[in-house]
């Protein structure tokens, strides 16, 4: 999604592109939207991070995956779910007025 920022992706289209389970893709899209990484509407989801910092983190992750894909996948798969949730929660932005 990051490489084609203008494209709107449906869960079905992403599942085909990634050769992944559509239910899994739907769950991940929900998490990404909640985390401020993508925006979703009637036509699908578009990569649109809520901050330049988040965009830069994604750029760094993409670079690491290009250089060491197995290492990145192992790091993700070896992390307990709660650690992944903590990582994902770190990208949620709180309302400064609260």
N, CA, C and O atoms as CSV, one atom per row, in Angstrom:
chain,resi,resn,atom,element,x,y,z
A,1,UNK,N,N,0.823,-1.187,0.000
A,1,UNK,CA,C,0.000,0.000,0.000
A,1,UNK,C,C,0.868,1.251,0.000
A,1,UNK,O,O,0.522,2.253,-0.626
A,2,UNK,N,N,1.971,1.192,0.688
A,2,UNK,CA,C,2.854,2.352,0.775
A,2,UNK,C,C,3.467,2.685,-0.578
A,2,UNK,O,O,3.661,3.857,-0.901
A,3,UNK,N,N,3.772,1.666,-1.368
A,3,UNK,CA,C,4.396,1.903,-2.671
A,3,UNK,C,C,3.439,2.539,-3.678
A,3,UNK,O,O,3.880,3.218,-4.605
A,4,UNK,N,N,2.146,2.326,-3.504
A,4,UNK,CA,C,1.145,2.881,-4.412
A,4,UNK,C,C,0.128,3.667,-3.577
A,4,UNK,O,O,-1.017,3.246,-3.411
A,5,UNK,N,N,0.564,4.797,-3.064
A,5,UNK,CA,C,-0.197,5.585,-2.085
A,5,UNK,C,C,-1.552,6.061,-2.598
A,5,UNK,O,O,-2.457,6.301,-1.800
A,6,UNK,N,N,-1.707,6.200,-3.894
A,6,UNK,CA,C,-2.963,6.701,-4.455
A,6,UNK,C,C,-4.002,5.596,-4.636
A,6,UNK,O,O,-5.189,5.880,-4.795
A,7,UNK,N,N,-3.567,4.354,-4.613
A,7,UNK,CA,C,-4.478,3.246,-4.880
A,7,UNK,C,C,-5.330,2.932,-3.653
A,7,UNK,O,O,-4.837,2.894,-2.525
A,8,UNK,N,N,-6.596,2.714,-3.894
A,8,UNK,CA,C,-7.515,2.287,-2.845
A,8,UNK,C,C,-7.639,0.774,-2.921
A,8,UNK,O,O,-7.969,0.225,-3.972
A,9,UNK,N,N,-7.376,0.104,-1.813
A,9,UNK,CA,C,-7.350,-1.356,-1.766
A,9,UNK,C,C,-8.543,-1.893,-0.985
A,9,UNK,O,O,-8.858,-1.398,0.097
A,10,UNK,N,N,-9.199,-2.899,-1.532
A,10,UNK,CA,C,-10.194,-3.648,-0.769
A,10,UNK,C,C,-9.473,-4.814,-0.108
A,10,UNK,O,O,-8.371,-5.183,-0.512
A,11,UNK,N,N,-10.099,-5.390,0.905
A,11,UNK,CA,C,-9.500,-6.556,1.573
A,11,UNK,C,C,-9.323,-7.696,0.578
A,11,UNK,O,O,-8.315,-8.402,0.609
A,12,UNK,N,N,-10.290,-7.873,-0.293
A,12,UNK,CA,C,-10.227,-8.936,-1.293
A,12,UNK,C,C,-9.043,-8.734,-2.245
A,12,UNK,O,O,-8.303,-9.676,-2.530
A,13,UNK,N,N,-8.869,-7.494,-2.734
A,13,UNK,CA,C,-7.763,-7.206,-3.651
A,13,UNK,C,C,-6.409,-7.400,-2.963
A,13,UNK,O,O,-5.478,-7.939,-3.561
A,14,UNK,N,N,-6.304,-6.963,-1.719
A,14,UNK,CA,C,-5.042,-7.160,-0.978
A,14,UNK,C,C,-4.774,-8.633,-0.717
A,14,UNK,O,O,-3.634,-9.085,-0.818
A,15,UNK,N,N,-5.815,-9.382,-0.383
A,15,UNK,CA,C,-5.642,-10.819,-0.138
A,15,UNK,C,C,-5.114,-11.507,-1.391
A,15,UNK,O,O,-4.234,-12.365,-1.310
A,16,UNK,N,N,-5.652,-11.132,-2.548
A,16,UNK,CA,C,-5.151,-11.722,-3.802
A,16,UNK,C,C,-3.708,-11.298,-4.066
A,16,UNK,O,O,-2.868,-12.123,-4.426
A,17,UNK,N,N,-3.430,-10.024,-3.888
A,17,UNK,CA,C,-2.082,-9.500,-4.133
A,17,UNK,C,C,-1.043,-10.170,-3.235
A,17,UNK,O,O,0.060,-10.493,-3.678
A,18,UNK,N,N,-1.405,-10.371,-1.982
A,18,UNK,CA,C,-0.478,-10.933,-0.995
A,18,UNK,C,C,-0.556,-12.456,-0.895
A,18,UNK,O,O,0.244,-13.089,-0.207
A,19,UNK,N,N,-1.533,-13.029,-1.594
A,19,UNK,CA,C,-1.802,-14.472,-1.494
A,19,UNK,C,C,-2.045,-14.854,-0.027
A,19,UNK,O,O,-1.452,-15.790,0.510
A,20,UNK,N,N,-2.941,-14.084,0.586
A,20,UNK,CA,C,-3.230,-14.252,2.011
A,20,UNK,C,C,-4.720,-14.512,2.211
A,20,UNK,O,O,-5.529,-14.338,1.300
A,21,UNK,N,N,-5.050,-14.924,3.404
A,21,UNK,CA,C,-6.429,-15.157,3.800
A,21,UNK,C,C,-7.159,-13.821,3.918
A,21,UNK,O,O,-6.663,-12.897,4.563
A,22,UNK,N,N,-8.337,-13.718,3.295
A,22,UNK,CA,C,-9.064,-12.440,3.302
A,22,UNK,C,C,-9.463,-12.014,4.715
A,22,UNK,O,O,-9.430,-10.825,5.033
A,23,UNK,N,N,-9.833,-12.961,5.556
A,23,UNK,CA,C,-10.213,-12.626,6.940
A,23,UNK,C,C,-9.025,-12.016,7.696
A,23,UNK,O,O,-9.181,-11.035,8.424
A,24,UNK,N,N,-7.857,-12.599,7.516
A,24,UNK,CA,C,-6.647,-12.064,8.142
A,24,UNK,C,C,-6.375,-10.651,7.635
A,24,UNK,O,O,-6.079,-9.753,8.423
A,25,UNK,N,N,-6.473,-10.454,6.328
A,25,UNK,CA,C,-6.235,-9.138,5.743
A,25,UNK,C,C,-7.234,-8.123,6.295
A,25,UNK,O,O,-6.860,-6.994,6.612
A,26,UNK,N,N,-8.495,-8.516,6.411
A,26,UNK,CA,C,-9.521,-7.633,6.969
A,26,UNK,C,C,-9.167,-7.233,8.399
A,26,UNK,O,O,-9.294,-6.064,8.765
A,27,UNK,N,N,-8.724,-8.195,9.208
A,27,UNK,CA,C,-8.332,-7.900,10.593
A,27,UNK,C,C,-7.146,-6.946,10.647
A,27,UNK,O,O,-7.125,-6.020,11.458
A,28,UNK,N,N,-6.168,-7.168,9.792
A,28,UNK,CA,C,-4.980,-6.311,9.776
A,28,UNK,C,C,-5.349,-4.902,9.315
A,28,UNK,O,O,-4.853,-3.920,9.868
A,29,UNK,N,N,-6.212,-4.798,8.313
A,29,UNK,CA,C,-6.643,-3.480,7.862
A,29,UNK,C,C,-7.340,-2.715,8.985
A,29,UNK,O,O,-7.140,-1.510,9.140
A,30,UNK,N,N,-8.147,-3.409,9.757
A,30,UNK,CA,C,-8.810,-2.774,10.902
A,30,UNK,C,C,-7.777,-2.266,11.903
A,30,UNK,O,O,-7.884,-1.143,12.396
A,31,UNK,N,N,-6.778,-3.093,12.202
A,31,UNK,CA,C,-5.717,-2.679,13.127
A,31,UNK,C,C,-4.931,-1.490,12.569
A,31,UNK,O,O,-4.612,-0.554,13.302
A,32,UNK,N,N,-4.619,-1.530,11.266
A,32,UNK,CA,C,-3.874,-0.432,10.650
A,32,UNK,C,C,-4.678,0.866,10.674
A,32,UNK,O,O,-4.120,1.940,10.898
A,33,UNK,N,N,-5.976,0.769,10.447
A,33,UNK,CA,C,-6.808,1.974,10.484
A,33,UNK,C,C,-6.865,2.535,11.901
A,33,UNK,O,O,-6.742,3.744,12.099
A,34,UNK,N,N,-7.049,1.663,12.878
A,34,UNK,CA,C,-7.096,2.088,14.279
A,34,UNK,C,C,-5.776,2.735,14.702
A,34,UNK,O,O,-5.763,3.664,15.511
A,35,UNK,N,N,-4.678,2.242,14.154
A,35,UNK,CA,C,-3.349,2.749,14.501
A,35,UNK,C,C,-2.978,4.017,13.746
A,35,UNK,O,O,-1.932,4.608,14.015
A,36,UNK,N,N,-3.818,4.447,12.803
A,36,UNK,CA,C,-3.525,5.668,12.064
A,36,UNK,C,C,-2.584,5.481,10.900
A,36,UNK,O,O,-1.954,6.436,10.447
A,37,UNK,N,N,-2.483,4.259,10.412
A,37,UNK,CA,C,-1.579,3.976,9.301
A,37,UNK,C,C,-2.279,4.099,7.953
A,37,UNK,O,O,-1.659,4.480,6.960
A,38,UNK,N,N,-3.566,3.779,7.919
A,38,UNK,CA,C,-4.339,3.847,6.685
A,38,UNK,C,C,-5.666,4.553,6.949
A,38,UNK,O,O,-6.109,4.679,8.090
A,39,UNK,N,N,-6.277,5.003,5.875
A,39,UNK,CA,C,-7.628,5.545,5.949
A,39,UNK,C,C,-8.534,4.678,5.097
A,39,UNK,O,O,-8.159,4.303,3.987
A,40,UNK,N,N,-9.714,4.354,5.592
A,40,UNK,CA,C,-10.634,3.480,4.864
A,40,UNK,C,C,-11.952,4.193,4.610
A,40,UNK,O,O,-12.429,4.974,5.434
A,41,UNK,N,N,-12.523,3.905,3.459
A,41,UNK,CA,C,-13.809,4.461,3.076
A,41,UNK,C,C,-14.590,3.428,2.294
A,41,UNK,O,O,-14.264,2.241,2.321
A,42,UNK,N,N,-15.613,3.871,1.602
A,42,UNK,CA,C,-16.471,2.964,0.842
A,42,UNK,C,C,-15.722,2.239,-0.266
A,42,UNK,O,O,-16.042,1.093,-0.580
A,43,UNK,N,N,-14.723,2.897,-0.866
A,43,UNK,CA,C,-13.996,2.307,-1.991
A,43,UNK,C,C,-12.806,1.457,-1.568
A,43,UNK,O,O,-12.151,0.859,-2.422
A,44,UNK,N,N,-12.510,1.387,-0.281
A,44,UNK,CA,C,-11.376,0.608,0.196
A,44,UNK,C,C,-10.486,1.418,1.110
A,44,UNK,O,O,-10.915,2.413,1.695
A,45,UNK,N,N,-9.256,0.990,1.227
A,45,UNK,CA,C,-8.296,1.606,2.154
A,45,UNK,C,C,-7.090,2.135,1.393
A,45,UNK,O,O,-6.648,1.551,0.404
A,46,UNK,N,N,-6.573,3.250,1.879
A,46,UNK,CA,C,-5.431,3.917,1.266
A,46,UNK,C,C,-4.376,4.148,2.346
A,46,UNK,O,O,-4.706,4.480,3.485
A,47,UNK,N,N,-3.123,3.972,1.986
A,47,UNK,CA,C,-2.023,4.270,2.900
A,47,UNK,C,C,-2.009,5.766,3.157
A,47,UNK,O,O,-1.823,6.556,2.232
A,48,UNK,N,N,-2.204,6.155,4.400
A,48,UNK,CA,C,-2.169,7.580,4.755
A,48,UNK,C,C,-1.854,7.721,6.240
A,48,UNK,O,O,-2.750,7.968,7.048
A,49,UNK,N,N,-0.585,7.564,6.598
A,49,UNK,CA,C,-0.210,7.666,8.007
A,49,UNK,C,C,-0.538,9.038,8.579
A,49,UNK,O,O,-0.469,10.054,7.889
A,50,UNK,N,N,-0.893,9.040,9.849
A,50,UNK,CA,C,-1.319,10.280,10.493
A,50,UNK,C,C,-0.153,11.204,10.848
A,50,UNK,O,O,-0.370,12.345,11.256
A,51,UNK,N,N,1.069,10.724,10.698
A,51,UNK,CA,C,2.212,11.579,11.011
A,51,UNK,C,C,3.413,11.198,10.152
A,51,UNK,O,O,3.514,10.066,9.678
A,52,UNK,N,N,4.322,12.151,9.955
A,52,UNK,CA,C,5.555,11.851,9.235
A,52,UNK,C,C,6.410,10.809,9.966
A,52,UNK,O,O,7.122,10.032,9.331
A,53,UNK,N,N,6.338,10.797,11.288
A,53,UNK,CA,C,7.105,9.824,12.074
A,53,UNK,C,C,6.645,8.405,11.752
A,53,UNK,O,O,7.466,7.510,11.555
A,54,UNK,N,N,5.358,8.210,11.701
A,54,UNK,CA,C,4.808,6.898,11.382
A,54,UNK,C,C,5.190,6.491,9.960
A,54,UNK,O,O,5.534,5.335,9.714
A,55,UNK,N,N,5.131,7.430,9.033
A,55,UNK,CA,C,5.537,7.154,7.658
A,55,UNK,C,C,7.014,6.756,7.603
A,55,UNK,O,O,7.387,5.837,6.874
A,56,UNK,N,N,7.844,7.446,8.372
A,56,UNK,CA,C,9.276,7.123,8.381
A,56,UNK,C,C,9.531,5.739,8.982
A,56,UNK,O,O,10.392,5.005,8.497
A,57,UNK,N,N,8.799,5.381,10.023
A,57,UNK,CA,C,8.940,4.040,10.596
A,57,UNK,C,C,8.577,2.975,9.565
A,57,UNK,O,O,9.236,1.939,9.476
A,58,UNK,N,N,7.547,3.229,8.803
A,58,UNK,CA,C,7.152,2.281,7.749
A,58,UNK,C,C,8.223,2.193,6.670
A,58,UNK,O,O,8.502,1.111,6.153
A,59,UNK,N,N,8.821,3.329,6.332
A,59,UNK,CA,C,9.911,3.339,5.348
A,59,UNK,C,C,11.084,2.502,5.846
A,59,UNK,O,O,11.680,1.739,5.085
A,60,UNK,N,N,11.411,2.650,7.130
A,60,UNK,CA,C,12.508,1.883,7.703
A,60,UNK,C,C,12.195,0.384,7.725
A,60,UNK,O,O,13.064,-0.443,7.448
A,61,UNK,N,N,10.964,0.048,8.053
A,61,UNK,CA,C,10.563,-1.353,8.058
A,61,UNK,C,C,10.623,-1.943,6.656
A,61,UNK,O,O,11.074,-3.073,6.469
A,62,UNK,N,N,10.168,-1.175,5.676
A,62,UNK,CA,C,10.231,-1.631,4.283
A,62,UNK,C,C,11.677,-1.875,3.852
A,62,UNK,O,O,11.964,-2.868,3.183
A,63,UNK,N,N,12.583,-0.981,4.229
A,63,UNK,CA,C,14.002,-1.134,3.890
A,63,UNK,C,C,14.587,-2.367,4.570
A,63,UNK,O,O,15.331,-3.127,3.951
A,64,UNK,N,N,14.253,-2.563,5.835
A,64,UNK,CA,C,14.750,-3.740,6.559
A,64,UNK,C,C,14.229,-5.025,5.917
A,64,UNK,O,O,14.971,-5.999,5.787
A,65,UNK,N,N,12.967,-5.030,5.519
A,65,UNK,CA,C,12.387,-6.212,4.887
A,65,UNK,C,C,13.051,-6.497,3.542
A,65,UNK,O,O,13.268,-7.657,3.191
A,66,UNK,N,N,13.374,-5.445,2.790
A,66,UNK,CA,C,14.066,-5.629,1.511
A,66,UNK,C,C,15.437,-6.271,1.717
A,66,UNK,O,O,15.855,-7.119,0.929
A,67,UNK,N,N,16.136,-5.864,2.781
A,67,UNK,CA,C,17.480,-6.360,3.046
A,67,UNK,C,C,17.487,-7.706,3.754
A,67,UNK,O,O,18.337,-8.549,3.468
A,68,UNK,N,N,16.541,-7.920,4.685
A,68,UNK,CA,C,16.526,-9.134,5.515
A,68,UNK,C,C,15.091,-9.627,5.726
A,68,UNK,O,O,14.585,-9.597,6.847
A,69,UNK,N,N,14.437,-10.080,4.656
A,69,UNK,CA,C,13.022,-10.463,4.799
A,69,UNK,C,C,12.789,-11.577,5.817
A,69,UNK,O,O,11.824,-11.526,6.580
A,70,UNK,N,N,13.648,-12.565,5.835
A,70,UNK,CA,C,13.460,-13.678,6.772
A,70,UNK,C,C,13.603,-13.194,8.210
A,70,UNK,O,O,12.833,-13.606,9.077
A,71,UNK,N,N,14.563,-12.336,8.471
A,71,UNK,CA,C,14.754,-11.803,9.815
A,71,UNK,C,C,13.565,-10.987,10.291
A,71,UNK,O,O,13.168,-11.082,11.453
A,72,UNK,N,N,12.996,-10.187,9.403
A,72,UNK,CA,C,11.828,-9.384,9.770
A,72,UNK,C,C,10.635,-10.286,10.060
A,72,UNK,O,O,9.937,-10.099,11.056
A,73,UNK,N,N,10.402,-11.263,9.191
A,73,UNK,CA,C,9.280,-12.189,9.398
A,73,UNK,C,C,9.469,-12.969,10.695
A,73,UNK,O,O,8.514,-13.139,11.453
A,74,UNK,N,N,10.676,-13.441,10.960
A,74,UNK,CA,C,10.943,-14.173,12.210
A,74,UNK,C,C,10.678,-13.291,13.430
A,74,UNK,O,O,10.098,-13.750,14.414
A,75,UNK,N,N,11.096,-12.045,13.369
A,75,UNK,CA,C,10.875,-11.133,14.498
A,75,UNK,C,C,9.388,-10.929,14.750
A,75,UNK,O,O,8.944,-10.897,15.898
A,76,UNK,N,N,8.632,-10.795,13.687
A,76,UNK,CA,C,7.190,-10.609,13.836
A,76,UNK,C,C,6.540,-11.876,14.376
A,76,UNK,O,O,5.721,-11.813,15.293
A,77,UNK,N,N,6.896,-13.011,13.821
A,77,UNK,CA,C,6.268,-14.272,14.203
A,77,UNK,C,C,6.681,-14.735,15.598
A,77,UNK,O,O,5.921,-15.442,16.260
A,78,UNK,N,N,7.860,-14.353,16.052
A,78,UNK,CA,C,8.324,-14.810,17.364
A,78,UNK,C,C,7.812,-13.935,18.501
A,78,UNK,O,O,7.949,-14.288,19.672
A,79,UNK,N,N,7.224,-12.793,18.155
A,79,UNK,CA,C,6.720,-11.893,19.186
A,79,UNK,C,C,5.372,-12.375,19.691
A,79,UNK,O,O,4.484,-12.693,18.900
A,80,UNK,N,N,5.218,-12.431,21.008
A,80,UNK,CA,C,3.901,-12.771,21.557
A,80,UNK,C,C,2.870,-11.729,21.140
A,80,UNK,O,O,3.214,-10.571,20.903
A,81,UNK,N,N,1.631,-12.132,21.052
A,81,UNK,CA,C,0.549,-11.247,20.619
A,81,UNK,C,C,0.494,-9.973,21.457
A,81,UNK,O,O,0.269,-8.889,20.920
A,82,UNK,N,N,0.697,-10.096,22.766
A,82,UNK,CA,C,0.601,-8.899,23.593
A,82,UNK,C,C,1.689,-7.879,23.244
A,82,UNK,O,O,1.448,-6.675,23.323
A,83,UNK,N,N,2.876,-8.343,22.862
A,83,UNK,CA,C,3.923,-7.411,22.458
A,83,UNK,C,C,3.549,-6.728,21.148
A,83,UNK,O,O,3.803,-5.536,20.975
A,84,UNK,N,N,2.948,-7.474,20.225
A,84,UNK,CA,C,2.498,-6.871,18.987
A,84,UNK,C,C,1.414,-5.834,19.254
A,84,UNK,O,O,1.375,-4.790,18.603
A,85,UNK,N,N,0.543,-6.119,20.202
A,85,UNK,CA,C,-0.514,-5.174,20.536
A,85,UNK,C,C,0.087,-3.911,21.145
A,85,UNK,O,O,-0.342,-2.802,20.828
A,86,UNK,N,N,1.078,-4.076,22.017
A,86,UNK,CA,C,1.748,-2.926,22.623
A,86,UNK,C,C,2.415,-2.083,21.539
A,86,UNK,O,O,2.336,-0.855,21.561
A,87,UNK,N,N,3.072,-2.751,20.591
A,87,UNK,CA,C,3.723,-2.046,19.483
A,87,UNK,C,C,2.691,-1.271,18.669
A,87,UNK,O,O,2.887,-0.096,18.355
A,88,UNK,N,N,1.604,-1.936,18.334
A,88,UNK,CA,C,0.548,-1.299,17.553
A,88,UNK,C,C,-0.076,-0.134,18.322
A,88,UNK,O,O,-0.365,0.910,17.737
A,89,UNK,N,N,-0.285,-0.305,19.619
A,89,UNK,CA,C,-0.878,0.740,20.448
A,89,UNK,C,C,0.014,1.981,20.531
A,89,UNK,O,O,-0.473,3.089,20.752
A,90,UNK,N,N,1.304,1.789,20.354
A,90,UNK,CA,C,2.231,2.919,20.414
A,90,UNK,C,C,1.955,3.930,19.311
A,90,UNK,O,O,2.338,5.095,19.424
A,91,UNK,N,N,1.293,3.493,18.244
A,91,UNK,CA,C,1.012,4.380,17.125
A,91,UNK,C,C,-0.349,5.055,17.233
A,91,UNK,O,O,-0.716,5.847,16.366
A,92,UNK,N,N,-1.082,4.758,18.263
A,92,UNK,CA,C,-2.384,5.407,18.455
A,92,UNK,C,C,-2.154,6.792,19.049
A,92,UNK,O,O,-1.378,6.963,19.990
A,93,UNK,N,N,-2.823,7.742,18.497
A,93,UNK,CA,C,-2.679,9.112,18.964
A,93,UNK,C,C,-3.861,9.462,19.844
A,93,UNK,O,O,-5.017,9.229,19.490
A,94,UNK,N,N,-3.546,10.027,20.996
A,94,UNK,CA,C,-4.584,10.402,21.952
A,94,UNK,C,C,-5.018,11.840,21.690
A,94,UNK,O,O,-4.237,12.658,21.204
A,95,UNK,N,N,-6.255,12.131,22.014
A,95,UNK,CA,C,-6.790,13.479,21.903
A,95,UNK,C,C,-6.105,14.340,22.955
A,95,UNK,O,O,-6.270,14.071,24.145
A,96,UNK,N,N,-5.331,15.382,22.568
A,96,UNK,CA,C,-4.607,16.192,23.551
A,96,UNK,C,C,-5.521,16.959,24.509
A,96,UNK,O,O,-5.057,17.423,25.551
A,97,UNK,N,N,-6.803,17.103,24.183
A,97,UNK,CA,C,-7.713,17.835,25.049
A,97,UNK,C,C,-8.211,16.996,26.197
A,97,UNK,O,O,-8.856,17.524,27.103
A,98,UNK,N,N,-7.929,15.686,26.193
A,98,UNK,CA,C,-8.421,14.802,27.274
A,98,UNK,C,C,-7.365,14.559,28.311
A,98,UNK,O,O,-7.607,13.843,29.283
